[in-house]
Amino acid sequence: MHLHDVWFVLIAVLWIGYFFLEGFDFGVGVLTKALARDERERRVLINTIGPVWDGNEVWLLTAGGATFAAFPAWYGTLFSGFYLPLLLILVCLIVRGVAFEYRAKRSDERWKRRWEHAIFWTSLLLAFLWGVAFANIVHGTKIDKAGDYVGNVFDLLHPYALLGGLVTLTLFTFHGAVFVSLKTLGEIRDRARAQARWYGVAAAVLAVAFLVWTQVDGGDGWSLGAMVVAALALVAALGLNEAGREGWAFLLSGVTIVAAVAMLFLSLYPDVMPSSLDPAWSLTVSNASSSAYTLRVMTWVAGVMTPLVLCYQGWTYWVFRRRIGVRNIPV
């Protein structure tokens, strides 16, 4: 296996980690309107992710940086062709982060409510837009012989991409609802488990259609295996949620996301951005990668730093592992 193949796998792992962790962040953000009934319950939901949401975004920064360094042609085509969607994602990430920090800076109800609206809408948009973006990458885009994107933003809004956005939105909301039931106490915990049932069913219906479409479009035996794992994990997560086994339900909703994203990368390989104009013009792991020396240096750096980041993030989750409820929120 060449180093460019190794770095394709590592970038896939980074995106899998990002969607596993930030997925429930987005889901909790959506639930601040769909689940919480008053200001104190919204504070409970926000506090469940308060210590970890910014650490979860490290995976995104690392994935973007690794793509830039390991596959500069992929990075250049992706960020030029998807400029407006990625700009909207960036704006949402900024506004969402500011909303978490600024919401409690003033006691005025209108001030808090505006930032709560920002948390909800940016979380919803991000959950949807990431699905649209990755569906386009896997399905193929208008890339010419020079490796440049020659389409427009409306070419990215086809049925497959929109279905991908709905899948990530419902799946992340289900993941978030299970996380809330795992991290909270009292009535809000019970309502989160009840809502998770419906979000999970919706995610299952949409995900089956999307993953089968993906498999038919360009899958192989490996991607089929990942699809089966995703389907079984989602069904098991729904059953465990009904049984009140929140920890196992959360683990398996995460496995669903891991397997689904893995399937997308397995369907993509050896391409990194397929061309819908001519398969010969597609960007691949070999023609889009950096030099062997660059990849060797990156491998050594990643080997040293990655365990440190994982240990720190794991420690953070351990420290903030306790459940919280309305009774923990001062009036």
Buried (B, 14 or more C-beta within 10 A) or exposed (E): EEBBBBBBEBBBBBBBBBBBBBBBBBBBBBBBBBBBEEEBBBBBBBBBBBEBBEBBBBBBEBBBEBBBBBBBBBBBBBBEBBEEBBEBBEEBBEBBBBBBEBBEEEEEEEBBEEBBEBBBBBBBBBBBBBBBBBBBBBBBBBBEEEBEBBBEEEBBEBEBBBBBBBBBBBBBBBBBBBBBBBBBBBEBBEBBBBBBBEBBBBBBEBBBBBBBBBBEEBBEEBBBBBBEBBBBBBBBBBBBBBEEBBEBBBBBBBBBBBBBBBBBBBBBBEBBBBBBBEEEBBBBBEBBBBEEEBBEEBBEEBEEEBEEBEEEBEEBEEEBEEBBBBEBBEE
